[in-house]
Amino acid sequence: MDSTTAHSLTFRDATDADVDTLVALIESAYRGDSSRTGWTTEADILQGQRTDPEGVLAVIKAPDSRLLTVERDGTVVACCQLEHRGDHAYFGMFAVSPLLQGSGLGKVIIAEAERQVRETWGATEMHMTVISVREDLIAWYERRGYRRTGRMTPFPYGDERFGIPQRDDLQFELLVKELA
Protein backbone atom coordinates (compact mmCIF):
# COMPACT_ATOMS: atom_id res chain seq x y z
CA MET A 1 0.00 0.00 0.00
CA ASP A 2 1.59 3.28 -1.02
CA SER A 3 1.45 6.44 1.06
CA THR A 4 -1.13 8.12 -1.18
CA THR A 5 -3.62 5.38 -0.34
CA ALA A 6 -3.11 5.84 3.40
CA HIS A 7 -3.45 9.61 3.14
CA SER A 8 -6.80 9.42 1.38
CA LEU A 9 -8.37 7.61 4.35
CA THR A 10 -10.60 9.51 6.75
CA PHE A 11 -11.08 8.21 10.31
CA ARG A 12 -14.11 9.35 12.28
CA ASP A 13 -16.51 8.14 14.94
CA ALA A 14 -19.69 6.55 13.63
CA THR A 15 -23.01 8.26 14.18
CA ASP A 16 -26.59 6.99 14.17
CA ALA A 17 -26.77 7.88 10.47
CA ASP A 18 -24.06 5.29 9.69
CA VAL A 19 -25.84 2.29 11.20
CA ASP A 20 -27.33 0.78 8.03
CA THR A 21 -24.12 1.30 6.03
CA LEU A 22 -22.01 -0.29 8.77
CA VAL A 23 -24.32 -3.30 9.21
CA ALA A 24 -24.10 -3.90 5.45
CA LEU A 25 -20.29 -3.59 5.53
CA ILE A 26 -19.89 -5.96 8.49
CA GLU A 27 -22.25 -8.53 6.99
CA SER A 28 -20.46 -8.33 3.60
CA ALA A 29 -17.09 -8.95 5.27
CA TYR A 30 -18.12 -11.93 7.39
CA ARG A 31 -21.14 -13.69 5.91
CA GLY A 32 -22.51 -15.14 2.75
CA ASP A 33 -21.09 -15.24 -0.76
CA SER A 34 -19.90 -11.63 -0.82
CA SER A 35 -17.56 -12.38 2.08
CA ARG A 36 -15.84 -15.13 0.08
CA THR A 37 -14.31 -12.40 -2.10
CA GLY A 38 -12.10 -11.50 0.86
CA TRP A 39 -10.00 -13.83 2.99
CA THR A 40 -11.53 -13.18 6.43
CA THR A 41 -14.91 -14.77 5.73
CA GLU A 42 -16.65 -16.78 8.43
CA ALA A 43 -19.20 -18.14 5.96
CA ASP A 44 -18.02 -21.74 6.37
CA ILE A 45 -18.26 -21.77 10.17
CA LEU A 46 -21.18 -19.41 10.80
CA GLN A 47 -24.37 -18.66 8.93
CA GLY A 48 -27.07 -16.15 9.79
CA GLN A 49 -26.18 -12.64 10.85
CA ARG A 50 -22.91 -11.24 12.23
CA THR A 51 -24.58 -8.17 13.72
CA ASP A 52 -27.73 -6.11 13.40
CA PRO A 53 -28.73 -2.43 13.63
CA GLU A 54 -29.33 -2.75 17.39
CA GLY A 55 -25.87 -4.23 17.92
CA VAL A 56 -24.12 -1.51 15.94
CA LEU A 57 -26.14 1.26 17.58
CA ALA A 58 -25.30 -0.11 21.03
CA VAL A 59 -21.57 0.23 20.25
CA ILE A 60 -22.07 3.79 18.97
CA LYS A 61 -24.08 4.81 22.04
CA ALA A 62 -22.04 3.09 24.79
CA PRO A 63 -20.19 5.67 26.93
CA ASP A 64 -16.73 4.04 26.84
CA SER A 65 -16.97 2.84 23.28
CA ARG A 66 -16.39 4.20 19.79
CA LEU A 67 -17.08 2.69 16.41
CA LEU A 68 -14.22 4.00 14.31
CA THR A 69 -15.42 4.43 10.74
CA VAL A 70 -12.98 4.57 7.86
CA GLU A 71 -13.82 6.31 4.60
CA ARG A 72 -11.95 6.48 1.33
CA ASP A 73 -13.12 9.07 -1.16
CA GLY A 74 -16.38 9.49 0.77
CA THR A 75 -17.22 5.78 0.84
CA VAL A 76 -17.21 3.75 4.06
CA VAL A 77 -14.65 0.96 3.51
CA ALA A 78 -13.95 -0.31 7.03
CA CYS A 79 -14.79 -0.03 10.71
CA CYS A 80 -13.71 -1.24 14.12
CA GLN A 81 -15.01 -1.01 17.66
CA LEU A 82 -12.75 0.49 20.32
CA GLU A 83 -13.81 0.14 23.94
CA HIS A 84 -12.06 1.65 26.96
CA ARG A 85 -11.65 -0.96 29.70
CA GLY A 86 -9.41 0.56 32.37
CA ASP A 87 -5.74 0.17 31.47
CA HIS A 88 -6.53 -1.62 28.23
CA ALA A 89 -8.74 -1.15 25.20
CA TYR A 90 -10.81 -3.78 23.43
CA PHE A 91 -10.69 -4.03 19.63
CA GLY A 92 -13.67 -5.65 17.92
CA MET A 93 -16.23 -5.56 15.11
CA PHE A 94 -13.35 -5.15 12.65
CA ALA A 95 -14.56 -5.19 9.07
CA VAL A 96 -12.85 -4.27 5.81
CA SER A 97 -14.75 -4.29 2.53
CA PRO A 98 -14.12 -7.71 0.91
CA LEU A 99 -13.05 -6.00 -2.33
CA LEU A 100 -10.24 -4.21 -0.48
CA GLN A 101 -9.02 -7.07 1.73
CA GLY A 102 -5.42 -8.01 1.07
CA SER A 103 -4.54 -4.45 0.00
CA GLY A 104 -2.80 -3.47 3.24
CA LEU A 105 -5.76 -1.44 4.48
CA GLY A 106 -6.23 -3.58 7.61
CA LYS A 107 -2.65 -2.93 8.77
CA VAL A 108 -3.11 0.82 8.45
CA ILE A 109 -6.43 0.76 10.36
CA ILE A 110 -5.25 -1.41 13.25
CA ALA A 111 -2.14 0.79 13.65
CA GLU A 112 -4.34 3.91 13.76
CA ALA A 113 -6.71 2.24 16.26
CA GLU A 114 -3.74 1.41 18.51
CA ARG A 115 -2.44 4.97 18.25
CA GLN A 116 -5.83 6.43 19.14
CA VAL A 117 -6.45 4.29 22.24
CA ARG A 118 -2.93 5.07 23.49
CA GLU A 119 -3.35 8.80 22.97
CA THR A 120 -7.01 9.18 23.94
CA TRP A 121 -7.32 6.72 26.82
CA GLY A 122 -3.70 6.04 27.80
CA ALA A 123 -4.30 2.33 27.14
CA THR A 124 -1.19 0.20 27.57
CA GLU A 125 -2.63 -2.93 25.97
CA MET A 126 -5.05 -3.79 23.20
CA HIS A 127 -7.21 -6.90 23.71
CA MET A 128 -9.33 -8.75 21.19
CA THR A 129 -11.07 -12.09 20.91
CA VAL A 130 -10.87 -14.24 17.79
CA ILE A 131 -12.62 -17.52 17.04
CA SER A 132 -9.85 -19.99 17.88
CA VAL A 133 -10.24 -22.10 14.72
CA ARG A 134 -9.47 -19.04 12.55
CA GLU A 135 -5.77 -19.91 12.28
CA ASP A 136 -5.13 -17.67 9.26
CA LEU A 137 -6.66 -14.66 10.97
CA ILE A 138 -4.83 -15.28 14.25
CA ALA A 139 -1.56 -15.56 12.30
CA TRP A 140 -2.30 -12.17 10.69
CA TYR A 141 -2.76 -10.59 14.13
CA GLU A 142 0.40 -12.29 15.40
CA ARG A 143 2.32 -10.59 12.57
CA ARG A 144 0.93 -7.30 13.93
CA GLY A 145 2.39 -8.06 17.38
CA TYR A 146 -0.58 -9.74 19.08
CA ARG A 147 0.05 -12.86 21.13
CA ARG A 148 -2.19 -15.81 21.90
CA THR A 149 -3.00 -16.16 25.58
CA GLY A 150 -4.76 -19.54 25.54
CA ARG A 151 -7.57 -17.87 27.52
CA MET A 152 -10.84 -19.02 25.99
CA THR A 153 -14.43 -17.87 26.33
CA PRO A 154 -17.35 -19.91 25.02
CA PHE A 155 -19.11 -19.07 21.79
CA PRO A 156 -22.71 -17.97 22.50
CA TYR A 157 -24.38 -21.06 21.05
CA GLY A 158 -28.13 -20.61 20.81
CA ASP A 159 -27.98 -16.81 20.45
CA GLU A 160 -28.65 -16.25 16.76
CA ARG A 161 -27.72 -12.56 17.03
CA PHE A 162 -24.13 -13.81 16.68
CA GLY A 163 -24.83 -16.26 13.88
CA ILE A 164 -25.76 -19.89 13.45
CA PRO A 165 -22.70 -22.08 14.09
CA GLN A 166 -21.90 -24.77 11.53
CA ARG A 167 -19.65 -26.70 13.93
CA ASP A 168 -19.65 -27.47 17.65
CA ASP A 169 -16.09 -26.54 18.64
CA LEU A 170 -16.20 -22.75 18.38
CA GLN A 171 -14.73 -20.61 21.14
CA PHE A 172 -13.02 -17.24 21.39
CA GLU A 173 -9.34 -16.85 22.29
CA LEU A 174 -8.05 -13.68 23.87
CA LEU A 175 -5.21 -12.01 21.95
CA VAL A 176 -3.20 -9.25 23.62
CA LYS A 177 -0.70 -6.66 22.39
CA GLU A 178 1.30 -4.36 24.61
CA LEU A 179 1.21 -0.81 23.28
CA ALA A 180 4.54 0.98 23.56
N, C-alpha and C positions, 0 to 999 in steps of 0.2 A: 504494500500500500504506500503510495507516494505521499509527500507532505501536502500536496494540494487537496487530496481526498480528505485528509484529516481536518484541514482548515475549513472545509465547506460544511462540516458538521456543526449543528447547533444543539446544545444541551439545555434542557429546561425542565422544570417540574410539571408534571401532568396536571390538568384541570378536569373538572367534570365534563367539559366539552370534548375531551379526548377519549372518553370511555369506550365508545363503540369502535373507534379506530384501533385502540389498543387491544381490545378483546379480539378483533379480527386478526391483528398482527400475531398475538400470542397463539391463537388457534392455528394460524397458518404455519407457524414455526414448529409446532409440536404434534399436530394431529392431522390425520387424513392424508390424501394423496398429495396435496400441495406441500406438505412438510417433507415428503420424500425427495423433493428437489434439493433440499439442504442436507447436511450430514447429522444434525442434532435431533432428528425426528424421534418421537416416542411411539409412532404409529403401530409398531409391531408388538409393543408391550402394554400399551394402553389405548383403549378406544373411548368414545364419548368425549366430553369436554375437558379442557385443561383449566379453564377459568370461565367466569361469567361476568356480566356487568356489575353485579353486586360485589363480587370478589375484587374487581379492579377498583371500584369506587371506595371500598373499605380501605385499601392501601393508600389511595389518594387522601382520604379524610383522616386517617389515623394520626394522632399528634406527633409521634416520634418516627414517622415514616414518610418517605418520598417515593414517588414513582418517576424516576428520571426518564425523560422522553428524548429520543435522539432523532433529529430531523436532518435530512440532506436535501438541499434545494426545495425546502418547503414541504417535503413528504416525510411522514413518520416512517423510519426504517428500523428502529430498535427501541427497546426499553429495558429497564431493570428497577427492581424494588431495592431501596436502601432503608434499613430500619436501625435506629439508634438503640442499642441495648447496653447501656452502661459503658464499660471500657472498650466494647467491641461493637461492630456494626454487622448487620445481617444483609447478605446479598441474595436476592431471589427474583423470581418472575422475569428471568433474563430471556429476551427474545430478540433475534435478529431476523429480518426478512429472509426467507429461504433463498431468494434469488441473489442475495448478497453474502450468504454464508461462504466461508472459505476465502474471503477477499481481504482479511486482516481487520475488518471492522470490529469484531468482538474484542480483539486485543486492545484496541484504542479505547473502547467503551469501558472495559473492566479497569484499565489503568486510570481513566478519568473518575470512575466511581470510587476507586481507592483513594485518589487524591482528595476528592470532595469530602469523604467521611473523615479523613485525617484532619483536613483544614477546618471543616464545619463543626465536627463533634469531638475532635481530639481522639478519635478511635485508634487504638494501637493494634487491633486485629480485625480482620474481615472473616466472618463465618458464612458458610453456605451448606446446604444439604443437597446431595445428588443421589439419585436412585443408584444403588450400589452395583447393579448389573450393567450400568452404562460405562463400561471400561474405556471406550474411546473418549467420552466426554471427560471422565475423571483424569485421564492422561493429559488432555488439553489443559485442564486447570492445574495439573501438576507442573506443566511447562511454564505456567504463569506464576509459580511459586507457592501454590497451595499444597498442603500435605494431608494425606489420609490420616484420620484419627482412630479408625476402627470403632468409633462410637455410633451405634445404629439407633434409629427410631423406626417404629413400625409404619408401614404404608397404611393410610386410612381405608382399608378394605370396607366395602359396604357404603361408602360415602361417594355417591356418583358425581358430586361437585368436582372431585379430583380426577375423574375418569373411571373407566371400567377396565380393571386389570385383566390381562390376557394370560397371566401366569401367577403362581401362588407364592413366589419367593421374593417379592418386591419389598425393599426396605430402603430407608434413606441413610446415607453415611455423612457424618459431619466432616467437612473439609475446612481447614484453618490456614490463614496466611498472616504472618506478623507484618505489620506495616511500619516501615522504617520512619 
